């Protein structure tokens, strides 16, 4: 498998994991100290979508062999944002134990933008180029 196929597969696998985490029923203990942190779920949303947009951004860089372009940045941003909104809608209307939240979606958007900025970083490109040169 080439790098592009791996990047695309990783992105779709992560999107499936994000979907499952949004729709499955999770019974967490209420006395868990980590769950007592206010808005900890927003950090989870931020992290899930930062990873997803980073992986999607890396798909573009492996296809084009350069840093992610602005148009690719916008396409990934829109696709991930729509996916996040769709998941919140699914939680609100198609699950009984979950509820959709606009603030969860805002955390998703912040994560998406952060992941894309990291994917677009010239330092990250240098790191991946360095790894390629070492493997040759």
N, C-alpha and C positions, 0 to 999 in steps of 0.2 A: 504494500500500500504506500502511496505517496503522501507527502505532508498535507496536501489539500484535502484528500479523502479523510485523513485522520482528523483534521481540524473541523470538517463538516460533521463527521460522526460524533465528535466530542460535543459540538454545539447542540445537535439534536438530542443526544443522550442527556445533556444537562437540562435542556428544555423539558424533556420528559420527567426528569427528577423534580424540577420546579413544579410542573403540573401536579404530580402525585402529592407533593408536600402541601399544595394548596387545596386539594380536594379530599384527601383521606382524613378520616376521623382520628384524632390524636388525643389520647387520654394521658395528660401529663399531671404529675402530683402537684397539688396547689401549694404545698409547703416547700417546694424547691426554691432555694435562695436565688438562683439565677432568674427564675420566673418572677421574682418580686421586684426586679429592676423595672422602673417605669419605662414603657415604650420599647422594651427589649425586642418585641416582635418587629419593630421598624428596622432595627439593626439586621435582623434575619432577612427581611425583604430586601434591604439595601445590598446585603452580601450576595444573596441568590442572583439578583439581577446584575450586579457588578460582574460576577463571574460569567454569566450568560452573554452579556454584551461584549466582554473581553474576548470570549471564545469566538463570537460571531465576527468581531473586528479582526481577529487573527485569521479567520477564513479569508477575508479580503487581502490581507498581507501575504498569505501563502499563494493565493491565486495570482496576484499582480507582482509579487516579488519586490514590493516597495511598501512604504508606510501607507496606512489607510487614507484614502482621499476624502475630501470634504463631502462629496456626493455619497460615497459609501458610508461615511459617518452618519449622514442624515438618514439613509435607508435603514441602517441597523437601528438607529435611534427610534425611528417610526415603527419598525417591525416589533422591536422589544416593548415599546410603549403600548402598542395595541395588544400585544400578548398579555402584558400585565393588566391592562384594563379588562380584557376578556376574562382573565382568571378571577379578578375581583367581582365581575358580573356573575360568573359561575358560582362563586362562593355565596353571593347574595341571593341568587334566585334558584339555584339547582342543588344546593346542599342544605341540610337541615341543621347541622351542628356548626356551620361556619357562617360568617357574615362578611360581606364586602365592605371595604373601608376606603374612602378617598385618600386618607393619610397613608395607608399601606401603599397605594398606587404612587403617591408622591415620593415615598421612600424607594419604590421601584425605579422611578424616574431618576432620582439622585444616584442610585446605584448604576443605572444604565449609562448615564453621562460619565461617571467616574471610571467605569470599566472601559469605555471607549477612549477616554483621555489616556488611560494607561496603555491601551492597545496601540494608540497613535504615538506614543512616546518614542523619540529617537533613541533613547538609552535602551529601551527594550529591543528595538531592532538591532542595535549593536550586540546585545547579549545573544540573540538568536543567530546572528551572522557569525559570532565567535564560536558558538556551539557547532555550527555547520562546518567551519574551517577545521575545528579540532577533530571532527569525526571523519574527515577525508583522509 
